[in-house]
């Protein structure tokens, strides 16, 4: 019998809760820490990932992602990857969607972007670089990153337009898995926004 080789899987861990995640403020490059609950939920990822072996582990350089990585038990093996940073929201940094819509009532992030920050095309290009790098690796990979960026990453993995990122909601400290169905030409979502380990 011919055994097919195991296709690699990409595990996506969104960072734990922050104060701005609680208030719904856009948190791009502002380097804020996890809340106490965010730290507890990051530790709970260790249980979800226990026993798994990864060919590589990467984390965004922002402290909320790095700390989540450390508390999940992968701080000693993770490499920092600047392309995993969250969207640069420009003048909308720290604002909620309601704040922005006071001036732009029909604004949506995934369609309109943020003045003074990264364009949708720039974020999508970063996601593309990450996907290209992942596909060049052998074995399962674990990433610690951010909500909006990981949604773009999923779209690039699936070859969907960037605007479709609006459909892929992610909770803090959630776990998702990208992979394939029958072969490398059939990318698929194997698990999305699994937060059963998260303390609400």
C-alpha positions in Angstrom: 0.0 0.0 0.0 1.3 3.5 -0.9 0.9 5.9 2.0 0.4 9.5 1.1 2.7 12.0 2.9 1.0 14.0 5.5 0.1 17.5 4.3 1.3 20.3 6.5 -1.0 22.3 8.7 -0.7 26.0 9.7 -1.9 26.7 13.2 -3.0 30.3 13.8 -3.2 31.6 17.4 -4.6 35.1 17.9 -3.1 36.9 20.9 -5.0 37.0 24.2 -7.3 39.8 25.3 -6.1 43.4 25.8 -7.8 46.4 27.2 -8.4 47.8 23.7 -9.8 44.4 22.5 -12.4 44.8 25.3 -13.4 48.3 24.2 -13.3 47.5 20.5 -10.6 50.0 19.8 -8.5 49.4 16.6 -5.1 48.2 18.0 -2.5 48.1 15.2 1.0 49.1 16.2 0.2 50.4 19.7 2.2 47.9 21.8 -0.1 47.2 24.7 0.0 44.3 27.1 -2.4 41.5 27.7 -5.0 41.8 30.5 -4.9 39.3 33.4 -7.6 37.3 31.7 -5.7 37.6 28.4 -2.7 36.0 30.1 -4.9 33.2 31.6 -6.3 32.5 28.1 -2.9 32.5 26.6 -1.8 29.9 29.1 -4.8 27.8 28.2 -3.5 27.6 24.6 -0.6 25.5 26.0 -3.1 22.7 26.8 -4.7 22.9 23.3 -1.2 22.6 21.7 0.3 20.1 24.0 1.8 17.1 22.3 2.0 18.8 18.9 5.3 19.1 17.0 6.0 22.1 14.8 8.7 22.5 12.2 8.7 26.2 12.9 7.0 28.7 15.2 6.7 32.4 14.4 5.4 35.4 16.4 4.6 39.0 15.6 7.1 41.3 17.4 4.3 43.1 19.3 4.2 42.2 22.9 0.6 41.0 23.0 1.5 38.3 20.5 5.0 37.5 21.9 3.5 37.2 25.4 0.8 34.9 24.2 3.5 32.8 22.5 5.5 32.6 25.7 2.5 31.7 27.9 1.5 29.0 25.5 4.9 27.5 25.9 6.7 28.4 22.7 8.7 31.5 23.6 12.0 29.6 23.5 11.6 28.3 20.0 9.6 31.1 18.3 11.2 33.4 15.7 10.0 37.0 15.4 8.4 37.8 12.0 7.6 41.5 11.4 5.2 40.5 8.6 2.9 39.0 11.2 2.3 42.5 12.8 -1.3 43.8 12.9 -2.6 46.3 10.3 -1.2 49.9 10.7 -4.5 51.7 11.2 -3.0 55.2 10.8 -5.3 58.0 12.0 -7.9 55.4 13.1 -5.5 53.8 15.7 -7.2 53.6 19.0 -10.6 54.5 17.6 -13.7 52.2 17.6 -15.8 51.6 14.5 -18.5 53.8 16.0 -15.9 56.6 16.4 -15.0 56.4 12.8 -18.6 56.2 11.6 -19.4 59.5 13.3 -17.4 61.1 10.4 -17.9 58.4 7.8 -21.2 56.7 8.4 -20.8 54.0 5.7 -17.1 53.2 6.6 -16.0 49.5 6.8 -12.4 48.6 7.4 -12.1 45.8 4.9 -13.4 47.9 2.1 -12.2 51.4 2.9 -9.0 51.0 4.8 -7.4 53.6 7.0 -6.0 57.0 6.1 -2.4 57.5 7.1 -1.9 53.8 7.6 -1.4 50.7 5.5 -3.6 50.3 2.5 -5.6 47.1 2.0 -3.2 46.2 -0.8 -0.2 46.6 1.5 -1.7 44.3 4.2 -2.7 41.8 1.6 0.8 41.8 0.1 2.3 41.1 3.6 -0.2 38.2 4.0 1.0 37.0 0.6 4.6 37.0 1.6 3.8 35.0 4.7 1.8 32.4 2.7 4.6 32.1 0.2 7.0 31.5 3.1 4.7 28.9 4.7 4.3 26.9 1.5 8.1 26.7 1.2 8.4 25.0 4.6 8.0 21.3 5.4 5.9 20.3 8.4 3.3 21.9 10.6 3.8 25.6 11.5 2.5 27.7 14.4 1.9 31.4 14.1 1.1 33.9 16.9 -0.4 37.1 15.4 -3.4 39.4 15.3 -7.1 39.3 14.4 -7.3 41.4 11.3 -4.0 40.2 9.8 -4.8 36.6 10.3 -8.1 37.1 8.5 -6.2 38.5 5.5 -3.8 35.5 5.8 -6.7 33.1 5.6 -7.9 34.8 2.4 -4.5 34.6 0.8 -4.2 30.9 1.8 -7.6 30.2 0.1 -6.9 32.5 -2.8 -9.9 34.7 -1.9 -10.2 38.5 -2.5 -9.0 40.5 0.5 -12.5 42.0 1.1 -13.6 38.5 2.1 -11.6 38.9 5.2 -14.7 40.4 6.7 -16.2 36.9 6.9 -13.5 35.4 9.1 -14.1 36.6 12.6 -11.5 35.8 15.3 -11.8 35.9 19.0 -8.8 36.6 21.3 -6.7 33.6 22.2 -8.6 31.5 19.6 -7.0 28.7 17.6 -7.5 28.1 13.8 -5.9 25.7 11.4 -5.3 26.1 7.7 -4.4 23.1 5.6 -5.4 21.2 2.5 -8.1 18.8 1.4 -6.6 16.3 -1.0 -3.4 18.0 -2.1 -1.4 21.2 -2.2 -3.6 22.6 -4.9 -6.7 22.4 -2.7 -6.1 24.8 0.3 -8.8 24.6 3.0 -9.8 25.7 6.4 -9.6 22.8 8.9 -10.6 24.7 12.0 -11.6 28.3 12.6 -12.0 30.5 15.7 -12.0 27.6 18.1 -12.2 29.3 21.5 -13.6 26.5 23.7 -10.5 26.8 26.0 -11.1 30.6 26.5 -12.4 32.0 29.7 -15.1 34.5 28.8 
